Amino acid sequence: MGKVKKSHNRNKFDYSKNRKKLKRQLKKKEAPRIECPQIRTAWDDKKSVKQNLKEMGLSAGLKGVLPIKNTKSETSETQEILKKPYVIRDLEAEASLPSNTKTTCSTDMIEYVQHMVREHNEDYKAMARDEKNYYQDTPKQIKRKVELYKRCHPEEYAAFIASLQARKTT
């Protein structure tokens, strides 16, 4: 019993297909992972990224967002009607909220700054010559570190200075 003639042939590479183009098309159709909850709720998987962002009143890039003004003839610009204006409203509301990100210093830097202030008070040149200055920071670098510590931990710094004052008086 014989086999179908084509079943004997091995798989051959199809040179007529543009693999780069196929990969690009697949990438476009893949649904992107959207971190922003406002955009995620308004996202339509059936539409492209450009169409989705246009409906929301957003832009993927800056190219083509603002037209180049023609100095010869000024035309009145017509506002595009947004289908999903609530997305922009929600994003603006979230952006207007105060951010409560607090910068902190490492424990090593806190110990370093406290040692320097304890030994030399506000003399940054003496701090630069101190043997504990392992990284050979310049006076300005040390001053910046002290100011960063003051900014990050103002209560702790005030308590530290108060304890130094109490030691000096006794």
N, C-alpha and C positions, 0 to 999 in steps of 0.2 A: 504494500500500500504506500503510495507516495504522499509527499507533503506539499503544501502550497508553496509555490515557487518563491514568494517574497519572504517566507519564514526562514529560508536559508541565509538570507542576507543579514549581515551584522548591522548594528546601528552605526550610521555614519553621521558626521557633523554636517549640519545644515548651514552652508555658507551664505545662503540667501537671507537668513534672519539676522537682524542687527541686535546682538546681545546687550550692548550698552543701552540701546533704546528700550528694550524689554525690561531691563533692570530698573531704569529710570521710571517707567510707567508703573511698575509694581511698587516702587518706593512712594510714588505720588498717591497711589490708592490706599497704602497702609494708613491706618488711623494713627495719628500722632498721640503721644502721651502728653496730656495737657495738665499742667500743675495748677493753673489758676481755676478755682471752682466756678467763677462767673462765666468764663469762656467755655468751660467744659459743659455746663448746663445748656448753653445756647448752641453748641456745636452740632452740625448736621453731618453725619458720616457719608451721606450720599453726594455731598458737594465737595468741591476742591477746597484747599486751604485758602486760596485767594478769594473765592466766592463767600466762604464763611466769614472771613475777616471783613470783607466789604459790607456784608449785611450788618455786622456789628459796629461798623464805623471805624474799624481799626485798619492798620496797614502792616504787611509783612516786612516791608523795607521802605526806605526813603525815596527810592527811584520812582518817579512818576506821581508822587503824592502831590507835590506843589508844581503846577505848570509854570513853564518859563514865560514871564510876562512879555507880551509883544508891545513895544513902546509906540508903534505906529497906530494901532487900533486897539482901544480898550473895550472889552466886551464885559457885560455884566455877568458875574458868576452866579450860577444857580446852585442852590443848596441841594445835595442829594438827600432823598428821603430814606431814612434808616428804618430797616425792618425790625431791628432788635436794639432800640436805644437804651433799654434797661441795662445792658451789659456795660456800657460806658458809664452810666449813672452809678452802678455798683462798684466799678473799678475806681471811679473818682472818690466815692465815699470811703472805700478802703484805704486809698492813698492819703486822704485827709486825716485819718486817724493817727495820733501820735505814736511813734515807734518806741517801744520800751526795750530796745536792745541796750544792754549795759556792758561796757567794756571792762574787762578785769585784767589785772596784772598777775603774772606768775608768782608763785610763792618765793621762788629764788630771787626774782627781781625785787619783791617787797623786802626780803631780808637784806639784800644788797643795799637798797636805798636807805633802809633804817640804820644799817651799820654806818654808812657814809655820813648821814645826818647826825647820828649819835657822836661820831668821832670829830667831824669837821664843821658842824652847823651848816652855814650857807657858803662856805669857802670851797668853790668848785675846783679851783686850781689845786688846792691841797688834796681834794678827793681824787683828782686825776693822778696825783703822785702816790696815792695810797697803795700799799702792797696787796690789798684785797681787790684792786681794780685789775682783775685777771685779763679782761679783754682789752685793756689799754684804751678805755673810752676817753675821749677828749672832754674838757670841762663843759662844753656845750652839750655833748651827748649825755653827760651825767645830769646836767640841769634839766634836759628834756625828760629824762627818766624820773627825776624827782617830781617834775610838774605832772607827768602822767600818773604817778602814784597819788598825787594830791587830787587830781581830777577823778580817778577811778574810785578811790576810797577816802572821801573827805572826812568822814567821821573817825575812821581809824587813824588817819594822819593827825587830826586834831587831838585825839586821845594820846597818841604817841608823843606829840610835842608837849602836851600838858604833863605827861610823865617825866619827860626830860627836864622841864622847868621845876617840877617837884624835887627831882634828884639834885639839881643845882642849888636849891635853897636849903637843903638839909646837909 
